[in-house]
Amino acid sequence: MANELYGRRIAFMAANEGMEQVEFTEPWQAVKDAGGTPELLAPEAGQAQAFNHLDKADTFPVDPGHQRR
């Protein structure tokens, strides 16, 4: 499974605030482990705020070239 996605870009679409962290980070890592390049897309530039249930967790950078205009 190490190179199944080699050379492919995989988009993850998220709100800038409100995604569940584990539902983002585990698939993100799976894409990387399979050789793909994950990209985070969101409506606004900057950061996407993740949550652990109702508590704020980490923030993740949004790919700067893919914001909605």
C-alpha positions in Angstrom: 0.0 0.0 0.0 3.0 2.3 0.1 2.7 3.7 -3.4 -0.9 3.2 -4.4 -1.5 7.0 -4.6 2.0 8.0 -5.8 1.9 11.1 -8.0 -1.7 11.9 -7.1 -3.0 14.9 -5.2 -5.9 14.2 -2.9 -8.1 17.1 -1.7 -9.5 17.3 1.8 -12.3 19.9 2.0 -13.1 21.4 5.4 -14.7 24.4 7.1 -12.3 26.9 8.5 -13.7 26.1 11.9 -15.4 23.0 13.1 -13.8 19.8 11.7 -13.2 16.9 14.1 -9.4 16.4 14.3 -9.2 12.6 14.3 -11.6 12.5 11.2 -9.1 14.7 9.4 -5.7 13.5 10.6 -6.1 9.8 10.2 -7.3 9.9 6.5 -4.6 12.6 5.9 -1.9 10.2 7.2 -3.3 7.3 5.2 -3.0 9.3 2.0 0.6 10.2 2.8 1.3 6.5 3.7 0.0 5.5 0.3 2.3 7.9 -1.5 -0.2 10.6 -2.2 0.0 14.3 -1.6 -2.8 15.6 0.6 -4.0 19.2 0.2 -6.4 21.0 2.6 -9.0 23.2 0.9 -11.3 25.6 2.8 -13.5 28.6 2.0 -11.1 31.1 3.5 -7.3 31.4 3.4 -5.2 30.8 6.5 -6.0 28.0 9.0 -8.6 25.4 9.6 -9.5 24.9 13.3 -10.0 21.3 14.4 -11.9 20.2 17.5 -11.8 17.2 19.8 -15.6 17.0 20.4 -16.4 20.5 21.7 -12.8 21.5 22.7 -10.5 23.4 20.3 -7.6 21.2 19.1 -4.9 21.9 16.5 -5.0 24.3 13.6 -3.9 23.2 10.1 -2.7 25.4 7.2 -5.0 25.7 4.2 -3.4 25.3 0.8 -3.1 28.9 -0.3 -3.9 28.3 -4.0 -7.4 26.8 -3.6 -9.7 29.2 -1.7 -13.1 29.9 -3.1 -13.2 33.3 -4.8 
